[in-house]
Amino acid sequence: MASRRVIAYDSTLRDGAQAQGVSFSVEDKLKVVQRLDQLGIGYIEAGNPGSNPKDLEFFARVGELHLQHAKIIAFGSTRRIGISAAEDKNLQSLLSANTQAVAIFGKSWDYQVTDILRTTLQENLAMISDTIAYLKVQGKEVVFDAEHFYDGYKANADYAMQTLQAAVEAGADVLALCDTNGGTFPNEVFAITETVVKRFPSVQIGIHCHNDCEMAVANSVAAVQAGAVQVQGTINGIGERCGNANLVSIIPNVQLKLGLECVSPAQLSELTAAARFVSEVANVAFNDKAPYVGHDAFAHKGGMHIDAVNKNPKSYEHINPGTVGNERHILVSEVAGRGAILRKLQQIDPTLTKESDAAVNILEHLKALEHEGYQFENAESSFDLLMQKLLGKFEPFFSLQHYKVNIYEPSEDGLNSSVSIHLSVKGKDAAATAQGDGPVNALDKAMRKALEPFYPAIKDIKLVDYKVRVLDSNLATAAKVRVLIESTDQQTTWATMGVSSDIIQASWLALKDAIEYKLIRV
């Protein structure tokens, strides 16, 4: 079993694009293809060329990319009822994509055939056979997606197996068994998949799961354990309804837990970056709690946990986070303990020891700030800056003289605020004025405008998220707020924070930290 290779088959750009709120442009698709190829994905199912002009344009351009690992797959269905495969316009569109491989889905559940397609069971078998045979004559590698296979098998095992037999006899290279409704359990998937693997030893067996019972990853792993050698899914599990099987979890589970080859170790170390990249391109909030790649996947807050991890990471980590391109996070808080603070301080000044007063003093300072409403566990970059300042290791890049905010309604072209700001940079005045959609947007623009001539790297910073938390609601509009800002430069993501009874001032503190953190890393 250890020598078996499991092929990762990605459907982010086709099945994933069916998720609510997700829409990939052609340029988006091309970028994602390149990133998935770098990750070592075997197949990239990129769309249905017969469904829309955007996919037609994509397939016309993707051939210009020089991919090292992945094969591009065009996706379509079996021929229509009552016509030949050669007459089917959708199949002609599929061929026009000029891909080496194609995926064809067909019904494997008798109910779907008689009540949804409203044709005979025999005609459905002919549709599968005719379509695959026609595509094989055209020289294509064919993946047959047996739609609703597990439900079909449980309802009528004999007919479900007949659909696979028709596909195999017509020349299918892969049989992908689909849990289309996402309602099957892992023990069922294992037993049924094992039966199929034994029945059809001459073809590759794949698995395609949906997550309606939150079983998609477990079902995919169970299928691999039963002998499947191709796993279909999407990056971060995006997809229709509750989503698809999450390749970002499946790949390390298969490789690190089952010991089967899926991607190279170097490619596996790109997993976290790839997951976050696709999330950003898809404009979907990244799940910090995601296994393996989430920001919190290797985050430790409790003092006893932190102490144990520092002695031996195996005490609370199931793998080395670097294996998947992630990193350990020791969350800084009032419960973290002196040891955790000391290790943070030693990253700045390695000469500090347990006998140093710095750790004790900073921990007390931290407790006081958290009492005021600061919460550094979600804004480690602000804490890093604070430690450097308290240790006298920070050289200011700029200082604020003053800023002035004007808000006017009704707005003009959606811009209802303006900010004029005066900064001091290396002894020189830096002033700018900007308009924005709200005072924080205007403040951000004005600050960037003033600083970019001195620090061009600021242009790389992009705001990813902006959150406001009211800390003491009993004070109504006079309450303190905590502003948390997440920023990225396409290479790294960092979070900063500000607290004040003035939301603009809190935003300024968070924005200022975001820029300073970028500049200390340039």
NORZIUR-V727032 format. One record per residue. PSI is psi in whole degrees, 0 to 359 (999 if undefined). OMEGA is omega in degrees with one decimal (* if undefined). D_FIRST is the distance of its C-alpha to the first C-alpha in whole Angstrom. Layout:
PSI/OMEGA/D_FIRST, PSI/OMEGA/D_FIRST
This chain:
326/-175.3/0, 338/-177.9/4, 352/-177.0/5, 136/177.0/5, 134/177.9/9, 125/-175.4/11, 126/176.1/14, 125/-177.7/17, 114/-173.8/20, 133/178.8/23, 25/-179.0/26, 319/-173.7/28, 354/176.6/31, 291/-179.7/31, 321/179.2/30, 327/-179.7/31, 350/177.4/34, 358/177.7/35, 146/178.0/35, 131/176.8/39, 0/-179.3/40, 128/176.0/38, 116/-179.0/39, 132/169.8/38, 171/176.8/40, 317/179.9/40, 320/176.5/40, 313/-177.5/37, 318/-179.3/35, 321/178.1/35, 316/-179.5/35, 319/177.9/32, 314/-179.0/30, 321/-179.3/31, 320/178.8/29, 325/176.5/26, 318/176.9/26, 329/-179.5/26, 346/178.5/23, 18/177.6/21, 137/-176.2/21, 319/-179.8/20, 140/176.2/22, 107/177.9/25, 112/-164.3/27, 2/177.3/31, 178/-179.6/33, 104/-175.3/35, 345/179.2/37, 359/-171.8/39, 330/-176.5/40, 156/-179.2/42, 329/-178.9/44, 318/178.3/42, 326/176.2/38, 316/178.8/40, 319/179.5/42, 310/-177.2/38, 332/177.1/37, 331/-175.2/40, 334/-173.9/39, 335/178.1/35, 344/179.2/35, 344/179.6/37, 145/178.5/35, 88/-177.0/33, 142/-176.6/29, 334/-172.0/26, 319/-168.0/23, 147/167.7/24, 135/176.8/25, 136/-179.7/28, 131/170.5/28, 142/-171.0/31, 138/177.1/31, 185/-177.7/33, 171/174.6/33, 163/-179.1/34, 160/178.2/37, 162/-177.9/40, 131/169.3/42, 9/176.0/44, 168/177.3/44, 159/178.9/42, 322/-178.8/39, 336/-179.1/41, 348/-173.4/44, 119/-176.5/42, 325/179.0/43, 324/176.7/39, 325/175.9/37, 321/175.9/40, 322/178.7/39, 317/178.9/36, 329/-178.9/36, 344/178.9/39, 341/176.7/36, 38/175.9/35, 152/179.0/31, 327/-176.7/29, 151/176.5/27, 154/174.2/28, 132/180.0/27, 129/175.7/29, 144/178.1/29, 160/-174.4/30, 137/174.7/31, 3/180.0/29, 121/-175.0/31, 324/177.1/34, 317/179.6/36, 324/-179.6/36, 309/-172.9/37, 325/-173.8/40, 336/-179.5/41, 304/175.0/40, 331/-178.2/40, 54/174.1/42, 183/-178.1/42, 158/177.6/40, 325/179.8/37, 320/178.9/38, 322/178.0/39, 318/176.7/36, 320/178.8/33, 322/178.3/36, 318/178.5/35, 310/-176.4/32, 312/-177.6/32, 316/-176.6/35, 310/-177.4/34, 317/179.2/30, 318/179.4/32, 316/-179.1/35, 326/177.7/32, 323/176.2/30, 329/178.8/34, 2/175.9/34, 21/-176.1/31, 146/165.5/29, 129/-171.4/25, 126/170.5/25, 123/177.1/23, 114/175.5/24, 108/179.7/25, 92/-173.4/25, 139/179.5/28, 31/-173.1/28, 314/-174.9/25, 319/174.9/24, 320/178.9/28, 319/-179.8/29, 318/-179.0/26, 332/-179.9/28, 320/-176.4/31, 84/-174.2/31, 321/-177.2/27, 315/-178.8/29, 320/178.5/30, 318/178.6/27, 330/175.8/25, 323/179.1/28, 321/177.3/28, 320/179.1/24, 318/178.7/26, 320/179.7/28, 318/-179.3/26, 314/-178.9/24, 333/178.7/27, 350/175.3/29, 13/179.9/26, 140/179.6/24, 329/-178.3/21, 138/170.5/19, 110/178.8/20, 114/-177.6/20, 123/-170.9/20, 127/167.7/23, 73/-167.8/24, 322/-179.9/27, 354/176.0/30, 27/-175.2/27, 7/-176.8/28, 150/179.9/25, 158/-175.3/23, 322/-179.2/19, 325/177.3/19, 316/179.4/21, 316/-179.3/19, 310/-175.0/15, 316/-177.3/17, 318/179.2/19, 317/179.3/16, 322/177.8/14, 317/-179.7/17, 317/179.9/17, 317/-179.7/14, 325/-177.2/15, 326/-175.2/18, 71/-176.0/18, 346/-175.0/15, 352/-179.7/17, 161/176.2/17, 142/176.8/15, 131/178.3/15, 172/-179.7/16, 137/179.6/17, 108/-173.5/21, 147/170.5/22, 164/-163.9/26, 28/-172.7/27, 336/173.6/30, 15/-175.4/29, 38/-179.8/27, 2/-168.8/24, 316/179.5/22, 314/179.9/20, 319/179.1/19, 320/179.6/18, 317/178.7/16, 320/178.2/14, 320/178.5/14, 319/177.7/13, 317/178.2/10, 332/179.4/9, 355/175.8/10, 358/177.4/9, 143/-177.8/11, 1/174.8/11, 132/179.9/14, 120/178.1/16, 145/178.8/20, 190/179.2/22, 159/176.1/25, 129/-177.7/26, 10/175.3/27, 17/-178.5/27, 148/-179.3/30, 179/-177.5/31, 153/-179.6/33, 245/-177.9/34, 2/176.6/32, 179/-178.5/30, 176/173.1/26, 135/-174.9/23, 106/179.6/23, 333/-177.9/21, 332/173.5/22, 323/-176.3/20, 314/-175.9/17, 308/178.6/16, 329/176.1/16, 315/-179.9/15, 318/-173.5/12, 314/-173.6/12, 332/-176.8/14, 319/179.6/13, 345/178.5/9, 23/179.6/9, 145/-179.2/7, 131/177.7/10, 306/172.6/13, 170/179.0/16, 159/176.9/18, 322/178.5/19, 320/178.2/22, 322/178.8/22, 327/179.5/20, 351/176.0/24, 2/-171.9/25, 313/-177.8/24, 314/-179.6/27, 320/-179.8/30, 318/179.9/28, 318/-179.1/28, 326/177.6/32, 312/-179.2/33, 322/177.7/32, 319/-179.8/33, 316/179.8/37, 322/179.8/37, 351/-178.3/36, 43/177.9/39, 132/179.7/37, 131/-178.8/37, 140/-178.6/34, 106/-179.9/33, 342/179.2/33, 5/-178.1/31, 134/175.1/28, 148/176.7/25, 307/-168.2/24, 349/-178.1/27, 154/177.8/30, 328/-177.0/33, 358/-174.0/33, 329/179.1/29, 40/-179.1/30, 136/-176.8/33, 132/-175.1/35, 316/-178.0/39, 138/-176.9/40, 319/-179.7/41, 322/177.7/39, 315/-179.2/36, 316/179.6/37, 318/-179.3/38, 317/-179.3/35, 322/179.4/33, 331/176.8/35, 317/178.6/35, 112/-177.0/31, 334/-178.8/29, 344/-177.4/26, 328/-180.0/29, 17/177.6/29, 128/-175.8/26, 341/173.0/22, 168/170.8/22, 119/-176.3/24, 330/179.7/26, 338/179.6/26, 326/180.0/22, 16/177.1/23, 14/177.8/26, 183/178.9/28, 157/178.3/30, 140/176.0/32, 119/172.7/35, 107/-174.3/38, 130/-176.7/40, 121/178.6/43, 180/-178.9/46, 346/179.4/48, 4/-174.1/45, 324/-179.8/43, 161/-175.7/45, 324/-178.3/47, 319/-179.9/44, 318/178.5/42, 318/-179.0/45, 316/-179.0/46, 324/174.2/42, 316/-179.1/43, 325/-178.6/47, 340/174.0/45, 335/178.8/43, 318/-179.5/47, 95/-176.6/49, 346/-176.8/47, 348/-178.9/50, 143/-179.6/50, 176/179.1/50, 334/-179.6/50, 348/-177.6/53, 144/177.7/54, 347/-173.2/56, 316/-178.0/54, 316/-179.8/51, 314/-177.3/53, 318/-179.2/56, 323/177.3/53, 318/177.6/51, 320/177.5/55, 320/179.1/55, 316/179.9/52, 321/179.4/53, 318/179.6/56, 320/179.1/55, 329/175.4/52, 329/178.1/55, 347/177.8/57, 357/176.6/54, 148/178.9/51, 92/-169.2/48, 347/-177.3/46, 334/177.7/42, 6/-179.4/42, 60/-176.0/44, 331/-179.2/43, 322/175.4/45, 323/178.4/48, 320/177.2/47, 317/177.9/46, 318/179.9/50, 316/-179.6/52, 317/179.3/51, 321/179.7/52, 317/-179.3/55, 332/178.2/55, 0/179.9/55, 23/-177.1/57, 0/-173.8/54, 129/176.9/55, 112/-175.6/57, 137/176.7/58, 333/179.8/57, 164/176.0/60, 151/-177.7/62, 129/169.9/63, 302/173.5/67, 162/169.4/67, 155/-179.8/66, 131/-176.7/68, 132/173.8/66, 132/177.7/68, 131/-178.3/67, 137/176.2/69, 145/-1.2/68, 155/-175.4/68, 163/176.9/66, 112/-179.9/66, 36/177.8/64, 358/179.7/61, 107/-174.6/62, 7/-177.2/64, 152/172.3/64, 148/179.6/65, 132/168.8/64, 132/-174.8/66, 144/176.9/65, 121/179.9/66, 164/172.6/64, 124/-178.0/65, 111/178.1/63, 42/178.5/64, 2/179.9/67, 147/176.9/67, 140/176.1/68, 112/-177.3/65, 148/178.9/66, 157/175.4/65, 140/-179.9/65, 152/173.7/63, 154/179.9/63, 170/176.0/60, 78/-174.0/58, 156/-175.2/59, 326/-179.0/60, 318/177.1/57, 317/179.1/56, 321/179.0/59, 316/178.5/59, 313/-179.3/56, 317/-178.2/57, 318/179.8/60, 315/178.7/58, 316/-178.5/56, 322/-179.5/59, 326/-172.0/61, 333/-174.2/58, 326/176.5/56, 332/179.4/59, 324/-175.7/59, 84/-177.1/55, 337/-178.5/53, 341/-180.0/50, 333/-179.6/51, 335/-177.9/50, 344/-174.2/46, 131/176.7/47, 135/177.6/46, 124/179.9/46, 319/-176.5/43, 152/179.8/44, 118/-178.2/48, 145/176.4/48, 130/178.2/51, 125/175.0/51, 128/-171.7/55, 325/-179.2/55, 82/-171.8/58, 342/179.3/59, 343/177.6/62, 4/177.0/64, 230/-174.1/63, 351/176.4/64, 6/-176.2/65, 151/171.3/61, 148/174.9/59, 151/173.3/56, 123/178.7/53, 126/177.8/51, 125/-179.1/48, 132/174.0/47, 130/-176.1/44, 159/176.6/44, 155/171.9/42, 24/-178.1/42, 344/178.5/39, 320/-175.8/37, 151/174.2/38, 138/179.9/39, 156/-176.7/41, 139/179.8/43, 167/-169.0/47, 154/172.1/50, 147/179.4/53, 133/178.7/55, 162/171.7/59, 353/176.9/61, 116/-175.3/62, 328/178.8/59, 320/177.3/60, 318/177.3/60, 320/178.5/57, 320/178.0/55, 316/-179.6/57, 319/179.6/55, 318/178.4/52, 318/179.5/52, 314/178.2/54, 322/-178.9/51, 318/-179.4/49, 318/179.8/51, 321/180.0/51, 321/176.2/48, 316/-174.1/47, 328/179.2/50, 347/180.0/49, 355/-178.7/45, 999/*/47
